[in-house]
Amino acid sequence: MTAPYPTKAEMDYRQNGLVLPNEKKNLEILLRDVHQKGFLDIELLYQLKEREGIKRIEKEIQDKLENDDQDNLCECSWSFKRAFERCLKSN
């Protein structure tokens, strides 16, 4: 019998250790989930961090569009594309 492949959340946890979300709302969701389940669900933790990452990239793109910063727009859109693809693959 072979061991199952680790999920993206498990690989992220092994590589980066425990990194909590930054937003208060996400921390509250995580804490409520820990109280309900009795353990830390690293899959939920990973999803909350991914959402925060996408929001941060969206804000960065919006700021660059408002400032009409064409030089950095290509780099920013590439980052957004990668984050968006990761989000689609995880769902």
N, CA, C and O of each residue as an XYZ file, in Angstrom:
364
protein
N       0.843     -1.173      0.000
C       0.000      0.000      0.000
C       0.891      1.240      0.000
O       1.895      1.289      0.710
N       0.525      2.225     -0.788
C       1.316      3.455     -0.860
C       0.606      4.576     -0.119
O      -0.613      4.561      0.054
N       1.391      5.539      0.310
C       0.832      6.708      1.000
C       0.154      7.623     -0.009
O       0.610      7.728     -1.147
N      -0.933      8.289      0.392
C      -1.607      9.216     -0.534
C      -0.733     10.429     -0.798
O       0.097     10.810      0.027
N      -0.933     11.021     -1.951
C      -0.190     12.230     -2.301
C      -0.616     13.373     -1.392
O      -1.794     13.480     -1.054
N       0.314     14.224     -0.993
C      -0.088     15.359     -0.146
C      -0.876     16.384     -0.959
O      -0.641     16.566     -2.154
N      -1.801     17.040     -0.298
C      -2.575     18.097     -0.946
C      -1.729     19.357     -1.033
O      -0.648     19.424     -0.447
N      -2.215     20.355     -1.760
C      -1.503     21.635     -1.846
C      -1.380     22.268     -0.470
O      -0.361     22.874     -0.140
N      -2.432     22.121      0.329
C      -2.400     22.690      1.675
C      -1.319     22.021      2.519
O      -0.603     22.697      3.258
N      -1.197     20.699      2.415
C      -0.167     19.984      3.172
C       1.231     20.392      2.725
O       2.119     20.591      3.555
N       1.427     20.516      1.421
C       2.741     20.910      0.909
C       3.088     22.328      1.358
O       4.227     22.604      1.732
N       2.099     23.226      1.319
C       2.316     24.599      1.773
C       2.677     24.624      3.255
O       3.576     25.357      3.665
N       1.976     23.823      4.057
C       2.226     23.753      5.493
C       3.635     23.222      5.772
O       4.347     23.757      6.621
N       4.029     22.178      5.061
C       5.369     21.613      5.248
C       6.466     22.590      4.849
O       7.513     22.656      5.493
N       6.222     23.349      3.783
C       7.233     24.270      3.278
C       7.316     25.545      4.116
O       8.414     26.011      4.423
N       6.177     26.107      4.484
C       6.160     27.424      5.136
C       5.819     27.382      6.619
O       5.926     28.397      7.307
N       5.416     26.235      7.111
C       4.981     26.166      8.502
C       3.602     26.776      8.658
O       2.898     27.005      7.675
N       3.223     27.034      9.889
C       1.902     27.584     10.155
C       1.914     29.090      9.906
O       2.521     29.848     10.662
N       1.243     29.511      8.845
C       1.115     30.924      8.506
C      -0.370     31.246      8.521
O      -1.129     30.765      7.679
N      -0.776     32.063      9.484
C      -2.188     32.397      9.635
C      -2.603     33.489      8.658
O      -1.761     34.261      8.200
N      -3.894     33.563      8.334
C      -4.391     34.658      7.497
C      -4.183     36.003      8.196
O      -3.985     36.052      9.410
N      -4.229     37.072      7.439
C      -4.023     38.417      7.988
C      -5.322     39.116      8.353
O      -5.358     39.912      9.292
N      -6.386     38.826      7.621
C      -7.646     39.533      7.833
C      -8.364     39.008      9.076
O      -8.403     37.805      9.335
N      -8.926     39.940      9.829
C      -9.624     39.597     11.072
C     -10.783     38.627     10.805
O     -10.987     37.673     11.555
N     -11.527     38.878      9.742
C     -12.681     38.033      9.403
C     -12.233     36.578      9.177
O     -12.884     35.645      9.648
N     -11.135     36.395      8.464
C     -10.641     35.050      8.189
C     -10.118     34.364      9.447
O     -10.267     33.153      9.604
N      -9.508     35.133     10.337
C      -9.044     34.570     11.607
C     -10.227     34.115     12.458
O     -10.158     33.083     13.125
N     -11.316     34.893     12.431
C     -12.514     34.514     13.171
C     -13.128     33.237     12.600
O     -13.571     32.369     13.353
N     -13.156     33.120     11.276
C     -13.674     31.910     10.626
C     -12.833     30.708     11.041
O     -13.369     29.649     11.369
N     -11.531     30.877     11.025
C     -10.626     29.795     11.386
C     -10.796     29.380     12.847
O     -10.826     28.189     13.158
N     -10.905     30.352     13.731
C     -11.080     30.059     15.148
C     -12.408     29.342     15.406
O     -12.463     28.385     16.178
N     -13.460     29.806     14.763
C     -14.776     29.167     14.909
C     -14.717     27.712     14.423
O     -15.310     26.823     15.034
N     -14.003     27.483     13.327
C     -13.863     26.135     12.791
C     -13.070     25.235     13.742
O     -13.401     24.060     13.901
N     -12.032     25.775     14.368
C     -11.243     25.006     15.334
C     -12.113     24.613     16.524
O     -12.033     23.483     17.006
N     -12.941     25.538     16.998
C     -13.833     25.232     18.124
C     -14.844     24.155     17.752
O     -15.167     23.296     18.573
N     -15.346     24.194     16.519
C     -16.342     23.214     16.091
C     -15.741     21.828     15.883
O     -16.313     20.826     16.315
N     -14.581     21.773     15.218
C     -13.982     20.489     14.862
C     -13.053     19.943     15.938
O     -12.887     18.730     16.068
N     -12.449     20.843     16.710
C     -11.507     20.407     17.726
C     -10.083     20.259     17.215
O      -9.211     19.790     17.946
N      -9.835     20.653     15.968
C      -8.489     20.617     15.403
C      -8.371     21.684     14.308
O      -9.376     22.202     13.820
N      -7.124     22.004     13.930
C      -6.871     22.991     12.890
C      -6.959     22.320     11.528
O      -6.188     21.408     11.228
N      -7.883     22.763     10.719
C      -8.070     22.233      9.371
C      -7.153     23.010      8.433
O      -7.444     24.153      8.082
N      -6.043     22.390      8.025
C      -5.089     23.126      7.192
C      -5.634     23.377      5.790
O      -5.157     24.273      5.094
N      -6.627     22.596      5.367
C      -7.262     22.857      4.066
C      -8.008     24.191      4.113
O      -7.901     24.991      3.183
N      -8.756     24.435      5.177
C      -9.472     25.698      5.338
C      -8.475     26.851      5.477
O      -8.657     27.912      4.881
N      -7.438     26.637      6.258
C      -6.398     27.649      6.428
C      -5.811     28.039      5.079
O      -5.640     29.223      4.789
N      -5.508     27.052      4.265
C      -4.936     27.290      2.934
C      -5.906     28.078      2.054
O      -5.501     29.016      1.367
N      -7.181     27.698      2.074
C      -8.176     28.398      1.255
C      -8.323     29.854      1.669
O      -8.437     30.730      0.811
N      -8.322     30.125      2.962
C      -8.452     31.501      3.443
C      -7.244     32.337      3.018
O      -7.398     33.490      2.615
N      -6.047     31.761      3.108
C      -4.844     32.488      2.683
C      -4.855     32.729      1.177
O      -4.434     33.793      0.721
N      -5.334     31.753      0.394
C      -5.415     31.912     -1.056
C      -6.367     33.055     -1.431
O      -6.065     33.860     -2.311
N      -7.518     33.114     -0.752
C      -8.475     34.204     -1.018
C      -7.850     35.555     -0.723
O      -8.027     36.506     -1.485
N      -7.115     35.644      0.385
C      -6.452     36.906      0.729
C      -5.432     37.280     -0.337
O      -5.300     38.452     -0.691
N      -4.716     36.293     -0.845
C      -3.726     36.552     -1.884
C      -4.365     37.092     -3.147
O      -3.838     38.011     -3.774
N      -5.493     36.527     -3.517
C      -6.185     36.986     -4.727
C      -6.720     38.404     -4.522
O      -6.636     39.237     -5.424
N      -7.269     38.676     -3.341
C      -7.757     40.033     -3.059
C      -6.619     41.044     -3.143
O      -6.790     42.139     -3.679
N      -5.443     40.666     -2.603
C      -4.288     41.562     -2.629
C      -3.854     41.845     -4.071
O      -3.527     42.981     -4.416
N      -3.855     40.812     -4.898
C      -3.454     40.988     -6.297
C      -4.481     41.827     -7.049
O      -4.106     42.674     -7.859
N      -5.769     41.607     -6.797
C      -6.809     42.411     -7.430
C      -6.644     43.887     -7.072
O      -6.769     44.759     -7.932
N      -6.364     44.161     -5.795
C      -6.164     45.538     -5.357
C      -4.942     46.153     -6.033
O      -4.963     47.314     -6.440
N      -3.884     45.363     -6.148
C      -2.673     45.853     -6.795
C      -2.933     46.198     -8.258
O      -2.457     47.221     -8.750
N      -3.684     45.354     -8.950
C      -4.023     45.623    -10.348
C      -4.874     46.878    -10.454
O      -4.643     47.729    -11.313
N      -5.866     46.983     -9.565
C      -6.736     48.151     -9.593
C      -5.935     49.430     -9.351
O      -6.151     50.433    -10.032
N      -5.012     49.403     -8.387
C      -4.167     50.565     -8.106
C      -3.321     50.932     -9.312
O      -3.176     52.110     -9.636
N      -2.763     49.931     -9.977
C      -1.917     50.200    -11.140
C      -2.745     50.756    -12.294
O      -2.277     51.627    -13.028
N      -3.968     50.262    -12.460
C      -4.829     50.785    -13.511
C      -5.211     52.235    -13.233
O      -5.258     53.061    -14.144
N      -5.484     52.533    -11.966
C      -5.846     53.900    -11.607
C      -4.664     54.851    -11.771
O      -4.846     56.017    -12.122
N      -3.471     54.360    -11.520
C      -2.271     55.189    -11.664
C      -1.715     55.156    -13.078
O      -0.744     55.849    -13.384
N      -2.333     54.343    -13.950
C      -1.911     54.211    -15.340
C      -0.431     53.865    -15.444
O       0.306     54.476    -16.218
N      -0.005     52.886    -14.664
C       1.384     52.436    -14.626
C       1.547     51.268    -15.602
O       1.475     50.108    -15.197
N       1.763     51.567    -16.871
C       1.808     50.550    -17.919
C       3.024     49.632    -17.815
O       2.942     48.468    -18.208
N       4.136     50.121    -17.302
C       5.333     49.282    -17.205
C       5.122     48.112    -16.264
O       5.545     46.995    -16.560
N       4.479     48.350    -15.146
C       4.285     47.299    -14.160
C       3.003     46.507    -14.374
O       2.792     45.494    -13.708
N       2.143     46.946    -15.287
C       0.858     46.287    -15.503
C       1.035     44.858    -16.004
O       0.319     43.959    -15.563
N       1.966     44.638    -16.907
C       2.197     43.302    -17.450
C       2.644     42.348    -16.351
O       2.142     41.227    -16.261
N       3.579     42.780    -15.516
C       4.064     41.947    -14.406
C       2.933     41.626    -13.433
O       2.814     40.498    -12.955
N       2.112     42.623    -13.148
C       1.010     42.447    -12.210
C      -0.035     41.485    -12.775
O      -0.551     40.640    -12.043
N      -0.350     41.601    -14.053
C      -1.361     40.727    -14.643
C      -0.858     39.283    -14.677
O      -1.651     38.351    -14.549
N       0.438     39.092    -14.848
C       1.001     37.743    -14.822
C       0.830     37.138    -13.431
O       0.469     35.966    -13.316
N       1.082     37.909    -12.374
C       0.909     37.430    -11.004
C      -0.543     37.073    -10.743
O      -0.835     36.053    -10.118
N      -1.454     37.911    -11.220
C      -2.877     37.648    -11.032
C      -3.283     36.367    -11.747
O      -4.042     35.561    -11.209
N      -2.776     36.184    -12.960
C      -3.116     34.988    -13.734
C      -2.670     33.728    -13.003
O      -3.422     32.756    -12.933
N      -1.466     33.732    -12.462
C      -0.965     32.561    -11.735
C      -1.808     32.290    -10.485
O      -2.151     31.141    -10.209
N      -2.138     33.329     -9.736
C      -2.938     33.161     -8.523
C      -4.340     32.665     -8.872
O      -4.891     31.812     -8.176
N      -4.908     33.194     -9.937
C      -6.239     32.785    -10.361
C      -6.240     31.318    -10.777
O      -7.171     30.583    -10.448
N      -5.198     30.883    -11.502
C      -5.108     29.483    -11.913
C      -4.968     28.566    -10.708
O      -5.558     27.486    -10.683
N      -4.189     28.986     -9.698
C      -4.048     28.183     -8.483
C      -5.389     28.045     -7.779
O      -5.722     26.977     -7.266
N      -6.157     29.129     -7.756
C      -7.462     29.109     -7.106
C      -8.403     28.145     -7.835
O      -9.132     27.389     -7.192
N      -8.391     28.168     -9.149
C      -9.254     27.278     -9.927
C      -8.871     25.826     -9.717
O      -9.744     24.964     -9.613
N      -7.584     25.546     -9.654
C      -7.121     24.163     -9.475
C      -7.470     23.630     -8.095
O      -7.743     22.440     -7.936
N      -7.463     24.517     -7.084
C      -7.743     24.051     -5.732
C      -9.222     23.799     -5.485
O      -9.582     23.100     -4.538
N     -10.084     24.362     -6.329
C     -11.532     24.161     -6.149
C     -11.986     23.056     -6.991
O     -13.171     22.724     -6.987
